[in-house]
């Protein structure tokens, strides 16, 4: 049977679904989120358990327990981790546990043991967080210092069902996050007042100890004043990712990308020069960096991701030359089929986002599925 067309795939995904939660605390909000998505969380957990061999499951639960010990040790440490990050890590574990309990993950377990110890619902919840998606992200400097940004959300694993956007209100602060239903907020893209972040996975050789980068992605989503170097305090990482962050203030818009993996990181800020571009696919940006030495891609496997960058740079140069660096033209770029399976518009794309940040405000357009010819930029969100 032929694969459905991109318009048909968008129809099957359906429109963006909103989940709005108001709670007294962030752990309570995550509990409400787990309750709301409990059936799909349990369904994905059961599918993944069936697809995982006993030997692989044992290794993965070992990594989960190692990750939890690693994070807990950093919470207790007063020497390397800033206090506000330690508080946020403690909150992360509380949010994960509340989410696991409310989603009734214990009902999926069947008395599994690893190293003689029963696997718990809280461990199964962290096991689900060990997941990496595809994606492409771009940051472009406009006249006057504004930043035009875009992101495609690609699921290459197969457990994604439909696009959802969660808005968690605690006190006077609201966090927004595009959701994979079986993941906590953070690993896709999200925003809060004056800030936006997006995550692209990287193919890094798995480490034997450390934290999952999805923990770092949650911190980037959670903490408004998080400095780039503060994420690296959590290293080593078991896997790899690139986190793009954008912060607006009365003085202008700052944007950068930080790559994390193993015991290494790279960081690159978006220059203030008009037309400057930062683009990321799922490979380390600088092939000569120390992080690139840990990349688990052959030259042939890396090429399609590098080709994505070449196509984007060429397209953006043409837009800059023509004076047409508008959100609408980026929407049209995201509808491109150039590159086949690695095109901006491909069958793995479950959602895309385009926005503009200025010193005065930020607007975002989020749409289900891949961009299609004829789509119009109509921002639905402001921050």
C-alpha positions in Angstrom: 0.0 0.0 0.0 1.5 3.4 -1.0 2.3 5.9 1.8 -0.4 8.5 2.4 0.3 11.9 0.9 1.4 14.8 3.1 -2.1 16.4 3.0 -3.6 13.1 4.0 -1.1 12.7 6.8 -2.0 16.1 8.1 -5.7 15.1 8.0 -5.0 11.9 9.9 -3.0 13.8 12.5 -5.8 16.3 13.0 -5.5 19.8 14.2 -3.3 20.9 17.1 -5.0 19.9 20.3 -4.8 22.2 23.3 -4.3 21.0 26.9 -4.7 23.8 29.5 -3.9 23.0 33.1 -3.9 25.3 36.1 -2.4 24.0 39.3 -0.8 25.1 42.6 2.6 23.8 41.7 4.5 22.4 38.7 4.6 18.9 40.0 0.8 19.1 40.5 0.5 20.3 36.9 2.5 17.4 35.7 0.3 15.1 37.7 -2.8 16.6 35.9 -1.0 16.2 32.6 -0.3 12.5 33.3 -3.9 12.0 34.3 -5.1 13.6 31.1 -2.9 11.5 28.9 -2.8 8.4 31.0 -4.4 6.0 28.4 -1.9 7.0 25.6 1.0 6.9 28.0 0.2 3.4 29.2 -0.4 2.3 25.6 3.0 3.6 24.4 4.7 2.1 27.5 3.1 -1.3 26.8 4.0 -1.2 23.0 7.6 -0.3 23.9 7.8 -3.0 26.5 6.6 -5.6 23.9 9.2 -4.3 21.4 12.1 -4.5 23.8 14.0 -7.7 24.4 14.6 -8.8 28.0 18.4 -8.2 27.6 17.9 -4.7 26.2 15.3 -3.9 28.9 17.8 -4.9 31.6 20.5 -2.6 30.1 18.0 0.3 29.7 16.8 0.0 33.3 20.4 0.0 34.4 20.8 3.3 32.5 17.6 4.7 34.1 18.8 3.9 37.6 22.2 5.4 36.8 20.5 8.5 35.5 18.4 8.9 38.6 21.5 8.4 40.9 23.4 10.9 38.8 20.7 13.6 39.0 20.2 12.9 42.7 23.9 13.2 43.4 24.0 16.6 41.7 21.0 17.7 43.7 23.0 16.9 46.9 26.2 18.5 45.6 26.8 22.1 46.7 30.0 22.6 44.8 29.4 22.3 41.1 25.7 22.9 40.5 24.1 26.3 41.1 21.4 26.3 43.7 18.6 27.3 41.4 19.5 24.4 39.0 19.6 22.0 41.9 16.2 23.1 43.0 14.9 22.7 39.4 16.4 19.1 39.3 14.6 18.3 42.5 11.4 19.6 41.0 12.0 17.6 37.8 12.1 14.3 39.8 9.0 15.4 41.7 7.2 16.2 38.4 8.3 12.9 36.8 7.0 11.0 39.9 3.7 12.9 39.9 3.3 12.2 36.2 4.1 8.5 36.6 1.6 8.1 39.5 -1.2 10.0 37.8 -0.9 8.2 34.6 -1.1 4.8 36.4 2.1 3.5 34.9 2.3 0.8 37.5 -0.6 -1.0 35.8 1.7 -1.6 32.7 4.3 -3.5 34.8 4.2 -7.2 35.1 6.5 -7.9 38.1 9.6 -7.2 36.0 12.9 -7.3 37.9 16.4 -6.1 36.9 19.4 -7.1 39.0 17.0 -8.7 41.5 15.1 -5.4 42.1 11.5 -4.8 41.0 11.1 -2.2 38.3 9.0 0.6 39.6 6.5 3.0 37.9 8.9 5.9 38.5 11.7 4.0 36.8 9.4 3.2 33.9 8.5 6.9 33.6 12.2 7.8 33.3 12.7 4.9 30.9 10.1 6.5 28.6 12.1 9.8 28.7 15.1 8.0 27.1 13.8 8.9 23.6 15.2 11.0 20.8 13.3 12.5 17.8 14.5 14.1 14.6 13.9 17.8 13.7 15.4 20.8 12.0 15.8 24.3 13.5 16.7 27.7 12.1 17.5 31.1 13.7 17.9 34.1 11.3 18.8 37.6 12.3 16.6 40.3 10.8 17.0 44.1 10.4 17.0 45.9 13.7 18.1 42.8 15.6 14.9 40.9 15.5 15.1 37.1 15.0 13.0 34.9 12.7 12.9 31.3 13.9 11.5 27.9 12.7 11.4 24.3 13.7 10.0 21.1 12.3 9.2 18.3 14.7 10.0 14.8 13.3 9.1 11.5 14.9 11.4 8.7 13.6 10.5 6.2 16.3 6.8 5.7 15.7 5.1 6.2 19.0 3.7 9.7 18.2 -0.1 9.8 17.7 -1.4 13.3 17.4 -0.1 16.9 17.9 -0.8 18.4 21.3 0.2 21.7 22.9 0.2 21.9 26.7 -0.1 25.2 28.6 0.7 24.8 32.3 -0.3 27.8 34.6 1.2 27.9 38.0 0.6 31.2 39.9 1.2 34.0 37.4 3.5 32.0 35.2 2.6 29.9 32.2 4.8 27.4 30.3 3.8 26.2 26.9 5.2 22.9 25.4 4.6 20.8 22.2 4.1 17.3 23.5 5.1 13.8 22.7 2.4 12.3 24.9 4.8 9.8 26.6 7.4 12.5 27.3 7.5 15.3 29.8 7.6 18.9 28.3 10.9 20.0 27.0 12.3 17.6 24.3 10.4 19.1 21.4 9.9 22.9 21.5 8.2 25.3 23.9 8.1 28.8 25.3 7.2 31.1 28.2 7.1 34.9 28.5 9.9 36.3 26.3 11.6 32.9 25.7 11.6 30.1 23.2 13.5 26.8 22.9 13.7 24.0 20.5 15.6 20.7 20.6 17.2 18.6 17.9 18.6 15.1 18.7 22.2 14.3 17.9 23.6 10.8 17.1 26.2 10.5 19.9 27.7 7.2 21.0 26.0 6.1 24.2 27.8 6.6 27.4 27.9 4.2 30.3 26.8 6.8 33.0 25.2 10.2 33.3 21.9 11.9 32.6 19.6 11.7 29.7 19.6 15.0 27.6 15.8 15.1 27.9 16.5 16.2 31.6 18.5 19.1 30.2 15.7 19.9 27.7 13.2 20.1 30.6 15.5 22.5 32.5 15.8 24.7 29.4 12.0 24.8 29.2 11.5 25.3 32.9 14.1 27.9 34.0 13.7 31.4 32.5 17.1 32.7 33.6 19.1 29.5 32.8 22.6 30.3 31.5 24.0 28.0 28.8 26.9 26.8 30.9 24.6 25.8 33.7 23.1 23.0 31.5 26.6 21.6 31.1 26.9 21.2 34.9 24.7 18.1 34.4 27.3 16.3 32.3 28.2 13.6 31.5 25.2 12.8 29.3 24.2 9.4 28.1 23.1 10.7 24.7 23.2 13.9 22.7 21.1 16.9 21.6 21.2 20.5 20.4 19.1 23.0 22.4 18.3 26.3 20.7 17.3 29.1 23.0 16.0 32.6 22.2 15.5 35.3 24.8 14.1 38.8 24.2 14.5 41.8 26.5 14.1 45.6 26.1 17.7 45.6 25.0 17.2 43.2 22.1 17.0 39.5 21.2 19.7 37.0 22.0 19.8 33.5 20.4 22.2 30.6 20.5 22.5 26.9 20.1 24.2 24.6 22.6 25.1 21.0 21.7 25.4 18.5 24.5 26.7 14.9 24.5 28.8 12.7 26.7 31.4 15.0 28.4 31.5 17.6 25.7 29.5 20.6 24.6 29.7 23.3 21.9 28.0 26.7 21.9 27.4 29.2 19.2 25.6 32.5 19.4 23.6 34.1 16.6 25.6 37.2 15.5 24.0 40.6 15.5 24.7 41.1 11.8 21.6 41.1 9.6 21.3 37.9 7.6 23.2 35.7 10.1 21.9 32.2 10.3 22.2 29.3 12.7 20.8 26.1 11.4 20.8 22.6 12.9 19.7 19.2 11.7 20.7 16.0 13.6 24.4 16.1 13.3 27.1 18.0 15.2 27.6 21.4 13.5 31.4 21.5 13.6 33.0 18.3 12.2 36.3 19.1 13.9 34.9 19.6 17.4 35.6 17.3 20.3 31.9 16.5 20.4 32.0 15.4 16.8 34.5 12.7 17.7 31.8 11.1 19.7 29.3 11.2 16.9 27.8 7.8 15.9 27.5 8.7 12.2 29.6 7.5 9.3 30.4 10.0 6.6 27.6 8.5 4.4 25.1 8.7 7.3 26.1 12.3 8.1 25.7 13.6 4.5 21.9 13.8 4.3 21.9 16.1 7.4 24.7 18.2 6.0 22.7 18.4 2.7 19.8 19.8 4.8 22.1 22.6 6.0 23.3 23.4 2.5 19.8 23.6 1.1 18.7 25.9 3.9 21.7 28.1 3.6 21.1 28.5 -0.1 17.4 29.2 0.3 18.0 31.8 3.1 20.7 33.5 1.0 18.2 34.0 -1.8 15.6 35.4 0.6 18.1 37.8 2.1 19.3 38.9 -1.3 15.7 39.5 -2.4 14.8 41.3 0.8 12.1 38.6 1.5 13.0 37.3 5.0 9.4 37.1 6.2 7.6 34.4 8.2 5.5 33.6 5.2 8.5 32.8 3.1 9.8 30.5 5.8 6.4 28.7 5.8 6.9 28.3 2.1 10.4 27.0 2.7 9.1 24.4 5.1 6.8 23.1 2.4 9.8 22.3 0.2 10.1 18.6 -1.0 13.7 19.1 -2.1 15.8 16.3 -0.5 13.2 13.6 -0.6 13.0 11.7 2.8 15.2 14.5 4.3 13.2 17.4 2.9 11.7 20.0 5.2 8.3 18.5 4.3 8.6 14.7 4.7 6.4 11.9 6.2 8.1 12.1 9.6 7.1 15.7 10.3 4.3 15.8 12.9 4.3 19.6 13.4 6.1 22.8 12.5 6.6 26.2 14.1 7.5 29.6 12.7 7.9 32.8 14.8 9.4 36.2 15.1 11.0 37.7 18.3 11.6 41.4 18.8 12.6 43.4 21.8 8.9 44.2 22.4 7.4 40.7 22.0 7.3 37.3 20.3 4.7 35.7 18.1 4.4 32.1 17.0 2.6 30.0 14.4 2.2 26.3 15.1 0.7 23.9 12.6 0.0 20.2 12.5 2.0 18.0 10.2 4.4 19.1 7.4 3.9 22.5 5.8 2.0 22.4 2.6 1.9 24.7 -0.5 -0.6 27.4 0.1 -0.3 27.5 3.9 -0.4 31.0 5.3 1.5 32.3 8.3 -1.1 33.3 10.9 0.4 33.5 14.4 -1.8 32.1 17.2 0.4 32.7 20.2 2.3 35.7 21.7 4.9 35.8 24.5 
